[in-house]
Amino acid sequence: MKDSHVEQRSSAQEPARPPSLGPVASGLVSLFLAGSFVLLGPIALIVAPLAAIPILRFEAERGGSALVWGPVVVILVAAASAGGGVVALSVLAAYLLVAVLPTVSVVAWARSGWPEGRWVAVTVLAFALVLVTVAVVATLPQGPVDIVAEWARSAAQDAGEFYTSMGVGRGEVQRAMDQVPGFVAWTLPSMLVFYLVAILFWIRPRLPMLGFDVPIGPFESYRSDEWLPVVFALSGLGAVVLGGTFRWVALNLLLPVLALYFVHGLAIIRAHLARWIGRGWLVRWGVAILALQMPLPAVVALLGLVDAFRPLRPQLNEDGGME
């Protein structure tokens, strides 16, 4: 009787987990969710990251998640090669970003035993390196800045005509669109990396529910990897002293580092606010939305960078209280 009570209590403490589907069903569900970029437009930024959930659940339950995402990738590559055009390539790119990359990184984390700061840093910087390398090789000999600027100029012109048809003043639209090509040309890879950072930190607290045993602490205890200041210094120096394509590469490595320090800074702010107004969802979202207002992102990222050398979180005193 006593053992049955213990079993009931332990089972009650386990988090409710989503069902584990078979490899075919998991692959189809993940493909449908990742493909929402084609169907839902901007709303898909919220829906698409759900594509990683069935694959991660399959990995935690049975292992071998490549059985889920591998055939999907092969089918999408075949569709793109057979003339699927922009749609097939877009779905393939979205699937790799929101489903395959998060899954592979979580599996690597679970097997390596890294601290979570290193897991995030390795995943984000590896993705940034792949993006800039592919962009540089694909745009030789002209270079990525000019090619992306031409594409952004064409996209901005189309967007400008659309907003003008909606009744927005042509002068206001033109001023806004004139700034788009230069900004996008220099930061497009970083925009994709920022989205990956958001996906990783959305997945992070849900991993125990999915069945992964990884070292996840409360968000206010999150710290960036100890080697990240080295990457910050090298990429920052390159963005200042280099030119052309080399500056573009350095800048698109620096911005992801700053994004990681921004999250680090949010954790510091959360640690202080938790002492006074708690950890509710209103606090979390309120701080995040406020911190995104310019020029606060730079200030928050600076907090994270400083904390790497001098602790800024509340410290325990000799009596066990917080200082």
C-alpha positions, 0 to 999 in steps of 0.5 A: 500500500505504501509503495502504491502511494509513492508511485502515485505521488511520483507519477503526479509530479511528472510533467504531462508530455505530448504523445509520441507519434510514429516517424511518418506522422511526426514528419508530416506534422512537422512539415505542415507546421514548418510549411505554414510560412507559405500559407500564413505569412507573418503569423507563421513566425509564431506557428512554425517553431512548433514543427520541432515539437513532434521530432523532439518528442520522437527523439526523447521517446525512441531516439533516431530523430533522423528517421523523422526529418531525414526523409522530409529533407530528401523529399523537399530537396528532390522537389526543389531539384525537380522544378519546385521553384521558390516555394519548395526552396522556401519550405526546405529552408524553413524546415531546416531552420525551425525543425532540423537545426533545433533538434540536432542541437538539442540532441548534441546538448543532451549527449555532450552535457554542456552548460546551456550557455555553451549549447546556445552559443555553439548552435547560434554561432555555427548557424551564423558561420554556415549562413555567411559562408554559403552567402559568400560562396554563392555570390562570388565574385561580386560579394554578398552585400551588392547581391543582397542589396539588389534583392532588397531594393527590388523587394522594397519597391514591390512593398512600396507599391503595395502600401501606396495602393493601400492608401499610405502616402507615397512620400512616407513610403519612399522614405521608409523603403529607401532605408531598407536595401542598405540595412538588409544588405548588411544584416540579413543573415543576422535576422535569421540568427535572431529568429533562431535565438528566439526559437532556442529559448522558446524550446529550452524550458519545454525540454523536460516536458518533452522527455529530455534530461538536460541541465536547465536552470531558472531563466534568471540564472542563465549565463552566456558561455565563458568563451563568448567575450573572445568571439565578441572582441574578434568580431567587433574588431573585424567589423571596425577595421576590415572592409567589404565582404570581410566587414560583412562577415565580421558584422554578421558574427558580432550581431548574433553575439550581441543577441546572446548578451541581450538574452543574458541581460534580460536574465539579469533584469529578471533576477532583480525583478523576481525579488520584488514583483515575482516571475509571472508571465506579465513580468516576463513579457513586459520586460522583454517588450520594453527591452526591445524599444530602442536604444534599450537593446544596446543597454541590455546587451551591455549588462550581459557583457559586463556580467561576464566579468563582474556579477550583476545579479543579486548575491547571497549574504552571510545570513542567506539573504539577498544583497 
